Amino acid sequence: MEAFSPTPPDWINHAVHSFDFHCPQCRETARKAERVWINRRSPVMTEDYRRKWQEFYQCECGQGWWGWSSDRPPSDLTRANE
């Protein structure tokens, strides 16, 4: 998996920003992505001094998209009390 590679893959060059954190073409979530790359080389600082990164996804439909790590919805894999 190339998610943490320091070198960006070519497929991110045509990725579009998804403001609601899912594929803008077919509306699938990031879980359905075939590829992932996190731009950890260029974090952005938020107003409350937290870091956020661009997370790039290539959906199974072929669409590349990205969203901010801070916009990712909570996982349904964690328990409610965690």
Secondary structure, 3 states (H helix, E strand, C coil): CCCCCCCCCHHHHHCEECCCCCCCCCCCCHHHEEEEEEEEEEEEECCCCCEEEEEEEEECCCCEEEEEHHHCCCCCCCCCCC
